[in-house]
Amino acid sequence: MGGADVGERTCSFAANGCSCGRHGDHAHVLAARPQAWRHPQFLITLPDQHGAHVVGLICFAPYQGETELGVWIAQHARGQGYATEAARAALTLARMLGHCRLVASPIADCPASARVLAGLGFAPTGQRRGLAREVHALDLCAPADDPVDPDMLRRAA
């Protein structure tokens, strides 16, 4: 498996408790951890003729009574839509898991993370937490604006 290191400084929205961000683990260590059924974690991989290479991580984590979405994309894979594609699949999964609201906190000095969240329908809440990060939220129990793309679900599987 590829050796994506989640210890490098990331440009992401990292969930509290989701080993995204500045943690010293490797992606394969995250994959070996026990899964919580309402707060799963996934590797984002890019398959090719030599196997699947890890390009990121995505997870749900409990945060102050809510569920937070966390995403990390390896530096070499940024700007190619992987965060958006993975997060769209995660939103579908979150609805299936019964989550009615997700929160996310983009790193303050990474406008790309905030753009990904805005494109998914997240809106700033006005709340802030560590490192001056603004909390964004998405109501999942409201009717979805865009239908579920079955091809996206097959690629995510």
C-alpha positions in Angstrom: 0.0 0.0 0.0 1.2 3.6 -0.6 2.9 5.3 2.3 0.8 8.4 2.7 2.0 10.0 5.9 -0.7 11.8 7.9 2.1 13.5 9.9 2.9 16.1 7.2 1.2 19.4 7.5 -2.0 19.2 5.7 -4.5 21.4 3.9 -7.7 19.8 5.1 -10.6 20.0 7.4 -9.6 17.6 10.1 -12.0 16.0 12.5 -11.3 15.9 16.2 -10.2 12.3 16.9 -9.8 11.4 13.2 -6.0 11.2 12.9 -6.0 13.6 10.0 -3.7 16.6 10.3 -0.5 16.6 12.3 -0.5 13.1 13.7 2.5 10.7 13.3 0.5 7.7 12.0 0.6 6.3 8.6 -2.5 5.6 6.5 -2.2 1.8 6.9 -2.2 2.2 10.7 -5.5 4.2 10.4 -7.0 1.4 8.3 -6.1 -1.2 10.9 -7.9 0.7 13.7 -11.3 -0.5 15.0 -14.3 1.1 13.3 -17.2 2.7 15.1 -20.3 2.0 13.1 -21.6 5.6 13.2 -18.2 7.1 12.9 -16.2 5.1 10.3 -12.9 6.1 8.7 -11.8 5.3 5.2 -8.7 5.5 3.0 -9.1 7.4 -0.3 -7.3 5.4 -2.9 -6.4 5.9 -6.5 -6.3 2.5 -8.3 -3.9 1.9 -11.2 -2.3 -1.2 -12.9 0.0 -1.6 -9.9 -2.7 -1.5 -7.2 -4.3 1.2 -5.2 -2.3 4.1 -3.9 -3.5 6.1 -0.8 -4.2 9.7 -1.7 -6.1 10.6 1.5 -8.3 9.8 4.4 -11.9 10.6 5.2 -13.7 10.0 8.5 -16.6 10.9 10.8 -15.7 11.7 14.4 -17.9 12.6 17.4 -17.4 16.2 18.4 -19.3 17.9 21.2 -22.5 15.9 20.7 -22.3 16.2 16.9 -20.6 14.4 14.1 -17.6 16.0 12.4 -16.4 15.2 8.9 -12.7 15.1 8.5 -10.7 14.9 5.2 -7.0 14.8 4.5 -5.5 14.7 1.0 -1.8 14.1 0.3 0.0 17.1 -1.0 0.7 15.5 -4.4 -3.0 14.7 -4.9 -4.5 18.1 -4.0 -6.4 20.1 -6.5 -7.7 17.1 -8.5 -11.2 16.8 -6.9 -10.5 13.8 -4.6 -11.7 15.7 -1.5 -14.9 16.7 -3.2 -15.6 13.2 -4.6 -14.9 11.5 -1.3 -16.9 14.0 0.7 -19.9 13.6 -1.6 -19.8 9.8 -1.0 -19.4 10.4 2.7 -22.5 12.7 2.8 -24.5 9.9 1.2 -23.1 7.4 3.8 -23.8 9.9 6.7 -27.5 10.1 5.7 -27.7 6.2 5.6 -26.1 6.1 9.1 -28.8 8.5 10.4 -26.8 11.6 10.9 -28.9 14.7 10.5 -26.2 17.3 10.8 -22.4 17.3 10.1 -19.9 19.9 11.1 -16.4 20.5 9.7 -13.7 23.0 10.5 -11.4 23.9 7.6 -7.8 25.0 8.5 -7.8 28.8 8.6 -4.9 29.2 6.1 -6.4 26.8 3.5 -9.1 28.5 1.4 -9.4 25.4 -0.8 -10.9 23.4 2.2 -13.5 26.1 2.7 -14.4 26.0 -1.0 -14.8 22.2 -0.9 -17.2 22.6 2.1 -19.2 25.4 0.4 -19.5 23.4 -2.7 -21.0 20.6 -0.7 -23.6 22.9 0.9 -21.8 23.5 4.3 -22.3 27.0 5.7 -20.3 28.8 8.4 -22.0 28.7 11.8 -20.2 31.7 13.3 -18.5 29.5 15.9 -14.8 29.2 16.1 -12.4 26.7 17.7 -8.7 26.0 18.0 -6.3 27.7 15.5 -9.1 30.3 14.7 -10.9 27.6 12.6 -14.5 28.5 11.8 -17.0 25.7 12.2 -19.2 24.9 9.1 -22.4 22.8 9.3 -24.6 20.9 6.9 -28.2 19.8 7.6 -28.5 16.3 6.2 -32.2 15.8 7.1 -33.3 18.6 4.7 -34.1 17.3 1.1 -30.9 17.0 -1.0 -30.5 19.5 -3.8 -28.7 17.0 -6.0 -29.6 13.4 -6.6 -27.3 10.6 -5.6 -25.0 9.6 -8.4 -25.0 5.8 -8.6 -21.7 5.8 -10.5 -20.1 7.7 -7.6 -21.3 5.1 -5.1 -19.8 2.3 -7.2 -16.4 4.1 -7.4 -16.6 4.7 -3.6 -17.2 1.0 -2.9 
